Each structure stands twice: as C-alpha cells, then as structure tokens.
C-alpha cells in the first residue's frame, strides 16, 4: 500500500486512552513528522491549512499502538506460512504497531548475523516495527547456551527457546545466572516435555474424543521448578501464555515473595475453553492446549487483578497442509494478530476489566517489560497510534485475513471492536474500508 509522508496531522474529536499517564477522556493529539507534538483536552487551534491534515476520530478511541510480544514470523525459512510483509499487514490491520518475533525460524536466531538479517528485512518489508528474541540455547536444543551477550548487542530484546521449554534444570539455571549478570530477560514456554506428549487438554473431553491428553500439571510442575531456580539466581523470568488456574496462583505467590517474575497469556486462553475443540477442530489445537472453563475464568481473574502482566497474540501461522489433517497429526498453533484487539476487548464488554486496563496489558506493559520505546502517548514519543471503535461488531472470517495463514480458532465467531486506523511514525499504514 502507498504510505503518505507525515507532515503535521491533528487528530480531533477523539476519546484518548493512554495507560501510561492515565489519560482517559475526550482530547486531541497533534503529530509533526514521526513524533507526537502535543496531546491534551484541547491542543489544536482548529485551523486546517495547506500543511496541516485534520483527522476527525468521530469520538472513537485513540490509543497507543499495540505491542505484541509473542509472534512467530516464519521468515526466514517458512515464508509460505508467513513473511515479514504479510505478518506486518496482518499486524497493522489488528492495531499492532510493534511486534516481537520468536527465534524458531530457519535458520534459528541464535547468532548475531540472523538478528541483523531479520532487522534489515523488516525495515524493507514489514509495515510494523519488528524486534526479535534470541535463542536461549544453541539451535533451540536445550543443551548449550547461546551467545546471549552478542545477541543482545545485535538487538535481541530477550532470550527464549520459543515453543520449546528449557527442560534441563541445570541448563536453565546457567541461563538464568548468566542473564542475571546483565539484567537480560529469560522467557520460558512452561511445559514439562515428558508430560506434554498429547494433543489436547487431559480430561473428560479428551477421553470422550479418544485423543491423548496433556495434563495441566505439565505447565504447573515446570513453573514451580523454574521459580525455585529464579529464587536461586535472582534473574528476570517471564512465563509465556499461562493457561491454568494454578499457574496464576504460582505467579501470584512468586510476586508476593519479591521474585522478578512476569507472565503473559493469549486471547485463546481467556476467550475459549477445551469445548472449542468440538468435532476435532484442528484450528483449536494450540500449545498449551485450551483448558477447562474453570481455568479460563482463572485466567480472566489473573488479568483483572494484574497477576498476568501482558496479553500477546501468540500468533502461530500454519499453511493448510499443516492444519487440515487428522487432529493428532495437525500442527499446534493459531493465527492471532488480526483478532488480538477485538477478542481482548471482550474483557471490557463483559465488564470484567476497565478498558484502560485491557489496553495497558496490550501496550504499556509489554513495552516496559522489554524496554521498548513504545506503548505510550506523550510529547516527543514516536507517533504509533491506533484508532478503533470498541462497539463495532464484525464476524471473524479467517479466509479474509491479511495473514497468509487462516488457522484461527475464532473463525466464524462474532467479535466487537473494529480497528479504523493504524499509524506508525506518523504515517497511516492501515485504514479500514468498512
């Protein structure tokens, strides 16, 4: 799409929500070039001219662009599933202005050359701002630590083995010890591999469907072990996409003890439960698996109370050949970029969370966690914005996604909340036609 050069732009008649400052009310925002020049209840003189564009927000929400801290980008290596270009187009359609990619590409992001390659490609191809995690262990094999120092110098914002757990306690201990020296963040996929050899949540539903189950204890046991190691090392530790009630309790206790622990979850785990697997729906085959309704409610409560710090899309794009298979053989993962905001807004519409708190978990919280210059509206900040109508309903039709992959567990579901415009560095990169 063509991207206009930014001049001076005034966004008027907006309902501005900025979790960083707590601003939540009618206001105006002015950008000049790539930056925010002014923001407040009344900051524009109301005189559009040749060099000033005025955008009437129609009373809709103007907020910081979303910061998605967990995305599988697939490039390099599997561009047929997703490329930086298609992923960026999907992201801006969902209001995401910054995304962070996992290192499970091909080649794996375990050396500085690959970090730099992705950064160069992203500048050329992606509409969004793209950062990456470095691999915590070489080749994501869980045996030998990657060169975290060199990866950080090249631009890696944290370290993880992606969709694999660092399962050996001694390896994780070494990773945490090294990371604590430099204040690096270790992100763990908390799932004990020896227990996670099933295909959906273990329980009555899996028994009825005749599918092998992954017990909730696979996540719980790994978290409990990991947090013992965090206490030993004093490192920064982040648990990705937690999905069980006990996980929320474990994280809450760790925080109460003063451990440097954070966590996120994905919309899948607060909007769906294991019943979505239904008649062997492979689009609902996720990792971790969808859990029970009690677990779903506990995840909502964890978000409401702030035990769960962030919401990430957990975008895992797959081609048809990977998903249109018998359930046991199908790949794990769901496409989530284009539904991230709308599904998350469900927490507001059901009155389980205030809108500003939902947006905090999608913007400011992940930006602060990863030390990114994003997630806030203030003078001098980069003009990364999203304008959306929180009340506009639409139906998720995965075939209409801008992502190359259509594997959404929300396919066919009604949602409420429509992105109208996405702005990055002062440039409109997405505008809704509907």
N, C-alpha and C positions, 0 to 999 in steps of 0.2 A: 504494500500500500504506500501511497505517497505520504511523506511526513513533512508538514509545513515547518519552516524555520520559526522559532519562537521570537516574538518581539515583546511588546507589553500586552498582557492579557488580564482583564478584570473578570473575576467570577463573582457575579452578584446574585442576590435572591437565593442564597444557599443556606442550608442548615449545616453548619460546620461542626464536626465532631473530631477533636484532637485529644486522644487519650493521654498524651504527654503533658499537656498543660491543663487538661480537664475542661477545656472549652467545649460547650455543648449548647448551641443555640444559633439563632439567625446571625448571619455575618457575611462578610465579603473577603475575598482573597485576591491579591494582585501579584502577578508574576512578571518579571522582566528577564528575558533571556531564559536561562536554565534555572533560575532561583526564585524563591518566594521573596517579593519585595515588601509586602505588608499583609497583615491579616488582622481582622477585628470586626466589631459590630458594624462599623461604617468607616471604610478606609478609601473608597473610590469616590472621586469628585463628580461622577455621573456624566462625564463629557467624553463620549467616544470620539475619536478622531482618526485621522489617516493612519497613525502609527499605533493606535490602541484598538484591540479587539475586545468586545464585551460579550461574555457568555452568560446568559440567564439560566441559572440552575433550576428554575421552576420550583423552588422550595425543597428540592431533594437534598440528600445527604452528600456533603463534600468531606472526604476523609483522607488520611494518608493512604497511599497505595499499599496493597497487601504485601507482606514479606513472607514468602512461602519457604520454610526452612527444610523441606524434605521432598525433593523431586528427583525422579530417575529420568535423566535427559536422553539416554541411549546413544548419544553422539560423543565420542567416536565409536564406531563398530556396529551399531544396530540402527542405522538411520532409517531403515524400512519401518521400524516401530515408532520412532520419534526422532526428529532432528532439532537442533537448536532453533532453527527457523520456525518449524511447526509448533514446537513447545512454547516458543515466545508468543506466537499468535494465539495459542490457547490460553496462555497466561494472561495477556492483556484483556482478552475477552472476559476473563473472570475477575478483573480488577487487580491482578498481581503485577507489581512493578519491579519486584526483586525476588529472585528465586535462587536456591542453593541446591546444587546437584550432588548426588551420591557418587562415590568413586567407582561403582561397579560397571564401568564402561569397558570397551575393548580397544586399545589397551587400558588396563586398570590405572587409575590415577594414584600411582604410588611413587612417582618421581616428578621432579620439578618441570621437566620438559612437557609432560602431559598436562599439568596445571596451566602452563603458559599457552599450550596449544588450544585448550578449551577457551581460555580468556580471549585469545586472538579471534577464534572462530565466532565466539559470542558477540564480540564487538562488530563483526561483519554481518552476522546472520540474525541474531536474536533481537527482538524488539525490547525485551526486558533487560534489566541488569542481572548478570549471571555471576554467581560465585560457586565455588566447589569445596567439598571436603576432601582432604587427603585420606588415603588408606591408612588405617592404624597399623596393619601388618602387611608385609610384602605379599603381593599377589592375592590379598584377602584370604590368605591361607591360615591365619591364626597362629603362626609359629614364630616368625622373626619380625621384630618391629621395623616399620618403615622409617625412612629418614624424616622424622617429623619436623626437625629444625629447618631443613632445606625446603620441605613442602610449605611450611609457614612463610618462609621468606619469599617463595614464589607466589603466595597469595591464598593458600588454603586457610579456611576460616575455622576449621575443627577437624577432628580425626575419628574415623569410624570404619568398620568393616561392612558398612552398608546394610544389606539384607541378611547378613550373617552375624551371629553372635561371636564375640571373642570368648570362646568357650573354656580355654585353659586358664585356670586361676592364676598361675604363675606369669603367663604372658600378659594378662590384663593387669596384674599387679605391677609389672615392669612398665607397661604403657602408662598407667596412672602415675607412677613415681616419676617417670621422665616428664610427663605432661605437667605435673605439679610444679616442677622447677621453672617452667616458662609460662605458667598460667594458661596452658592450652586446654581446650575442651575435648573430652572424650565422649562420643555419642555411641551408645550401645543399643543393639537390637536385642531386647531382653527375652531370650527364648532358649531354654536348655535343649541343644540339638538332639540328645539321645531320647528326649521325651516328645520331640516335635516331628515325629515321622508319620503323622496322619495328614488328613486333608481338610478337616473342619473341626469345630469345637466338639470336644468329647462330651457325650451326654445322651439323653433320651433321643434327641433329634438325630444324632449321628447313628445311633443304634437302629432307629426306625428306617433310615435311608440306606443302611448297610454300608456306611462309609467309615473308614478308620478315623479315630478321633485324636485331636491334640488337646491334652488336658490343660486346664487353666494353670495348673502347678508348674508347667514348663516356663511360664513367664514369672510366676511368683518366686519359685526357687532361685532363678537366675538373678532376679532383683535383690533378693535377700543376701545372696552370696556377694554380689557386686558391691553392695553398700557396706559390707564388712571391709572390703578392700579399699573403698573410698575413705572409711574411717581410719584405716592404717596409713594411707598415703596423703590425705588432705587434698586430693585432687578435685578438679571440677568434673562432674559427671552428669550426663544427660541421658535419660531413658526415653527412647523413641516409642511412639504410638502405643502407649499403655492401653490395656483393654479389659482389665478385670477390677473388681471391687477391692480385692486385697492389695492390688498394686497401688491403688490410691492411698490406702491405709499405710502401706510401707513407705511411700514417698512422704506422706504427712509426718510420720514418726521421724524419718531421717532429717527432714527440715527442722522439726522441733528440737532435735539434738544439735542443730547448727551445722550439719554437713552441707557442703557446697553442691547441692543436688537440684536438678531441674528435670522437667519432663514435658512431653507433648502428647497429644492424641490427634486422631484424624476424624473428619466428619463421619466416616463409616461407623466408628465405634460409639458415637453418641446419637446417631440418627437411625441406625439399623441394629437388628439383632440376628441371631442364627436362623430365625424363621425365613429370612430373606434368601437363604439357600434354596428353600422351597423344593421345586421339582428339579433338583440338580442344576441350579442356575450357576454356571461357571463364572459369570460376571461377579458373583458374590463370593468367589473363592479368593480370600485375602490372607495376608500374613502380617500380623497374627490373625487368626480366624475371627469372624463375628461371634460374639459371645451371647450369653443369656440376657433376657430382659433386665434382670437384677443388676447384671454387670453394666449394661447400657445406662441404667439410671444412676449407678455409682459414678460413672464417667461424667455424666452431666453434673452431678453434685461436686465432683472434683474440680470441674471447670468453674462452677459457680463460686466455690469457696477460694479459688486461687491456688489450690494444691497443684493442679495441672496448669503450667505456665503458658503454654502456647498451643495453637491449633495449626497443623500443617496438612497439606493436601494428601501427602503420601502417594503422589502421582506415580503410577507404575503402568506405563503404556505397553500393550501387547498387540501383536497382529492377530488376525482371525485364526491362523493356523495354530496359535498357542492357546487360544481360548475355546474354540469350537471343537472340543474333544470331550470324551467321557470325563466326568468330574475328577476322577482320581488322576488322570493324566494331564489335565489342564494346568496352565501356569497360574501361580499366585499373583494377585495384584489388581488394582482398579485404577481407572483414569479419574483424576480428581481436580485438575486445575480449573476447569470451567464451571464446576459446581461448588467450589470451596466457599465462596461468599454466600451464595444463596442458601446452601444447606446449613451453614453456620448461623445464618440469620434466624433459622428455626428456633434457636435457643432464646432469641428475643421475642419472637412471635408467640411462643408458648409461655412467656413471662417467667422463664427460668433464669434469665440473665438480663441485665440492662444492656442496651445497645452499645454504649461506650465500653463496657467490659468485654463484650464479644469482639469489638474492634481492637481492643488492647491486645487480646491474645493472637490476633491476626497481623498486627502491625508493630507496635512499640516493643512488646515482649520479645519476639524473636530477634528484632533488630538489636536490642540491648544485649541479649544473650550472646549474639555472635559479633558484637561490636561493629555493627554496620551503620553507616551514615544514612539512615532511612527510618521510616515509621513515625515521623512527627511533622507537624506543620508549624513552622516558625520562620521569622525573617532570616534570610541567608541560607536556609536549607534548600536543597535541591527540590525543584517543583515536581515531585512524584505524587500524583493525586488520583483518586477515584471518585466519580460522581455516580450515585446509584439511587434508585427508587426502591426503598425497602418493602413497599407494599405491592409492587407489580408482580403478578403471578405469571408463571410460564411452566411449560412441561418439558422435562429433560428428554431430549431426543438425541441419543448418542450418535446416530448417523449424521447429525448436523454439526458435530463437534469440529472445531478447527484443528484439534489434535489429529494426528494420523491414526491414532488408536481409539476405538469406540467402546472399550470394555468398561462401561460404567455400571456399578451396581445400582445406581439411581435411575437407570434408563426407564423411561415411561412414567416416572413419578412427578407429581406437581410440586413446585417449589415457589417460594415467594421472596423476591429480591432481585432486581434486574440492574446490571451494570450498564450505565448510559454512556460514560466516557472515561477513558483511562489516559492519563497524562504522565509522561516521563521526561524529566529535564525540560519542562515547559512545553513539550510538543505533544499534541494529541496523537496518540498511536492507536486508539480504538474509539469508535463512536457507534453506538447502537443504531441500527436502521429501523428497529421496531418500536 
